[in-house]
Amino acid sequence: MELNRSGIIGQSTTLAEVFKTLSKVAPTDSTVLVTGESGTGKELLVRALHANSTRANKPFVPINCGAIPKELLESELFGHEKGAFTHAIRSRPGRFELADGGTIFLDEIGEMDLSLQVKILRVLQEKEIERVGGTGVKKVDVRIVAATNRDLEAEVTAGHFREDLYYRLNVIPLHLPPLRERGDDVILLAKHFLEKFCAKKGRPTLILNSRTIKILTAYNWPGNVRELENFMERLSILTDGTEINPQDLPDKIIDQVAETNAEALTQISEPKKMPKLPPVTDSKNANITGATYIWPTLQVLQDLELNLKDFLDMTEAKLVTEALDKSQGVKNIAAELLGVKRTTLLEKVKKIQNPK
């Protein structure tokens, strides 16, 4: 039977290994601990685990343990009886009861308070829960799947997570690789998100040109798939034309790639030919590092009807423009070509765009 991926997109070998393990684990009732950086898609993976299990037709109940205040989390998990605390005007079932027969997903379990960890351990061991303010226990048949972006072994060593609970949760470990380790999945996902958002906005799907693909692949995506999705939505709104070029990318991406993978930014385009300087008469040649350079003279200023300041501004603007054209708008490369700091280049660009 074909594996239900629950919308997870990717063809990388690292992701294939994850699904290989998932296909073996899903039909069992073993407790699973999913680890991975924030934004890698841990909830989607857990949904795939549930969809391929014998509990697929039963409830899937997620709860983010880090998003609910610890004083309310116990009630959310186990429910409460009427009058158990202020505003408890009626009895209410918790997530474990709602998930009976199915799967409960404890996301960011590393954020859970130690006092609650004891009660989760009891559910794992005894298969029963007790509502807040209750006097009896209720049996529950749930498969517990937990996820975290923390190093739980380090948390155990630091005394922030119970060792016994860690080993009860970590029966089957599943690690979701970060996007930077998934190779061509970056572009596969980028194209998928662009198609989705462009269709939603009623515009033709934007194209990623080869230079942009090279840069996006080299970027390390600290926010993983979530960051990529958000970024593709932004491009679907802000990009003019039909093609996404390097100059459409934010400085954050260009700066990081320039620092860690400068090769990805080189040779991204053929340099454009620039018009030659006006012909100069009565000039003396000077040899600069093996190249012949024609020094401008006063006659040039007179012929162009420029003063010295305007001539220097024009020359600077021409060189800055050429550097930006040669680097396809990548400011780090342009600054390097000119031998100036990036901040200096930005000041000169601003001066060109807004001459006084």
N, C-alpha and C positions, 0 to 999 in steps of 0.2 A: 504494500500500500504506500502511495506517495506521501511524503512527509508534509504536513501542513505547517508552512513557515510563518503564518500569521502576519504576512506583510513585510517580513524582513528581506531586504534586497542585498545581494552580494554573491560573488563567485570566487572570492579569494580562498586559497587553501586553508588559511587560518580559520575562516568562518566555516568552511566545510568540515573541519575537525570538530567544531562545536556541535554542528548538527548531527555528526556521526555519533557523538556521545549522547545527545538528546534523544535520538531515535531508540537507543538502548534503554535509557532511563525512563522515558515518558510512560510506557505501559505499566511500570511498577508504582508502588506507593512510597518509595524511598523519599526521605527528606533531601531537598536539594538546596545548596547554597550557591547563588550566582554572584560572582564578583566582576568588577570592571569599573572603569572610570565613569564619572558623571557624563551622561549624554550618549553612552554607547548603545542604548536600547535594551537595557536589562528587562524592563517590563514586557516589551515585545517578545523577548526570548521566553519569559515565564508564561506568557499567553500561548506561545507555541507549544511549550511543555504541557500545558493544560489541554490544549486542542488535540494533542496526540495521545492523551491518556484515556484510561477507561472511565474517567470522570468528566469527559468532555461535554456531556449533556447536563451536567450539574453546575451549580454556581461557581463563578470565578470571582473572588472578592479581594481586591487590592486595598492596602492601607499604607500610607506613607508615615512611618514611625517618627520621622524627623519634622513633619509638617504640623503635627498636633501637639499642643502643650502637654507635658508629662502628667499634669494633674487631670487631664481629660482623656488621655490615651487609654487608661485602664477601662474606663466606661465604654469607649469606642470598641475596644477589643472584646470585652467580656459582657457588656450590657450592664444595666442597673435596675434595681427595684424601685418602686415608687417611694419617695421620701428618703432615698439613700443620701441625698445631699441637696443643697439649695437648688431650686428650679427643677428638681426631679419630680415632676407632677404626675408622671405615669411610668410604668415599667417599660423597659425598652431592651430588645435583644441586641447583642453585640455582633461584631463581624464574624466571630467564630461560629455563632449560631446561624447566621445568615449563610455561611459557607458550608453548612452541614451537607455531607455527601460529595462536596466538590473540593476546590482548592482555595486556600487563603494565601495571599502573597504579602509578606511582611517586608516592604521596601525600606531601605536605609535602616536596617535593624541595628546597625552599629551606633545609632543615635539613642537607642532605648535605655531608659534608666535601669540601674541594677536591680531595684526592687521589683520592676515588672519582668525582668529577665527570669527571675525565679518562677513566676507564674507561667511564663511561656514554657519553661522546662517541665512544669507539671503537666501542661497540656500534651506535650510530646510523650511523656512517660505514662500518664494515666488516661489520656484521651477524654478528659473531662474539664469543665470550666465552672467557675462560680461567679455569679453576677455581683457587682458592687452593691453592698447592702443586703445581699441574699444570705440564706442560711443553709441552702442545699446545693448540691452539685448537679450538673447536667452533662450527660455523655454527648460527645460530638465526634463525628467521623469526618475528619478533614485531612487533606494532605497539606503540609506546611512547606512552603517554598520561601526562602528569605534571600534578600539581596543587599549588597553594601558596596560602597566605593572606598571603604576603609580597609586597612590591613588588620583583620580581626586578631591574628596571632600577636601582633604588636600591641593591640588594645588589651588582650589577655595579660600580656607581660606587664603592661602599665597599670593593671588592676581596674580597667574601665569596662571590661566585658568578662562574663563568667566563663571559665574554662570548660565546665561541664556542659553548658549550653552550646558553646562553640563546637564541641565534638559531636553533640547530638544533631546540630544543624548541618555540619559539614560531612554528612554521609556520602553524598555525591557532589563534588565541587564542579561547577561549570564556570569557566572564565571567559568573558566576552572580550575579545581583543579591541584595543583602541583603533580608531579610524586610520591613524598613521601607519598601522601595521597591516592594513588590508589592501594595499596596492591599488589596483585599478578600480576597486570598489568606490573610491572617492569620486571618480568621474561618472561611474555608473549611477551612483546616488544623485550626484549633481544634476545630471540630465533628467533623471526621474522627477526630482523636485522642480526643476525649471518647467518641465512639461505640465506638471500639476498646477503650479502657480500661474503660469502664462494662460493656461486654459481657463482657470478661475477668473482671470482678469480680462478674458476675451481678446488676447493678442497672440500673434504667431509665436511659436516656441523659439526662444532665443538660442543662438548657436554659440558654443564655446570654441573659440579659435585655438589653433595649436599652441600658440604662445601662452594663452591663458591656462590651458590644460596643464602645461609644463609647470606653471607656478602653483596652481591649485594642488597638484600632486606632491609638490615639494613642501608645501605648508604642513605644519604638524597638527593642526586642528585640535587645540587643547579642549575645546568644547564638544569634540567628536561629532556624531551624526546630528545632534541637536543644533550645534553651531552651524554646520553645513546647511541644514534645512532653513534656518533663519536667514542665513546669508543669501541663499538662492531666492528666497521670497523678496528680500530687499532688492536684489538685482532685477527681478521681474517687474519691479515698480519703477526703479530709478534709471535703468539703462535705456539710452536712446538708440534707435536703429534696431538692427536684427542680430547683431553679433556682439559678444562680450569680449572686449579687448583688455590687455593688462592695465591700461589707464582707468578702466572702470572699477578695478579692485581697490580696496581701501589700503591706506598706508600701513595698517597693522599687518596685513598679509605680506606686503612687499618688504617691509622692514625685517620681519622674522625670516623670510626666505633669504634675504640678502645676508643676514648674519650667519645662518646655518647651512645654506646651500646656494652660494653665490653662482655656481655653475648653472643653476636652473634659470638664472636671469640673464645669462650671457647668450649672445647670438640669437636673441628673440626676434630680430628683424634685420633686414638689410638697411644700412644707413642711406638716408635720402641724399641726393646730390643737391648741394647748396649753390646758389648763384655766386659767381666770382665777384670779388671786390672791383669797384670801378677802376679803369686803367689809370695808372699813375705815371706821370712823366718826370724826368729829371730825378729819379729815385736811385738811391744807392742800395745795392744788395748786401745782405748780411747773412752769414751762414750760421744757422742755429741748429745744433745737434744734427748736422748732416743735411738739413733741409734749407732750401733757399727761401728767404722771406723778404718781401718788398716793404720797406719802411714807408709809411705814409709821410707826405710832406705838407707844408703849408698850402701848396697849390691845390692839394686834394680838398682841404677845407674850403678854399675859395671857390673851387669848381662846384662843390656840393652846397655852397652857401650855408655852411655850418660853423658854429664856434667850437672850441675844443671840448667843452662839456657835452654838447649835443652829439659830437662825433664819437666820443668815448661811450656815451650811453647807447648810441646806435650799434657800435661794434660789440659791446657787451650783450645787448639784446639779441644780436645775430648769433653770437656764440652760444648763448643760453638756449635759444630756440633750436639751434642745430643739435646740441647735446640732448635736448628733450626729444627731438625727432629720432635721433639715432638710438635712444634708449626706449622708444615707444612710450614715453611718458613716465617711465620708472625713475623716480626722482633720485633714488640711491645711486643708480648707475650714472645718471646725468651728472650728479655732483662729483662722482669719482672721475668722470671724463674731464671735468673742468678743474679738478684738483681743489675743490672747496668743500666745506662742510655742508651737510644737507640743509641745515638751518639757514646758512648763507644763501644757498640756491633758492630756498623758499622766499627769502626776502627780495631777491632779484626778480623772481617770477612775479611777485606781488607788485614790484615797482614797474615792471613791463606792462602788466595788466591795468595798472592804475597810475599812469603817468601824471605828474603834477603840471 
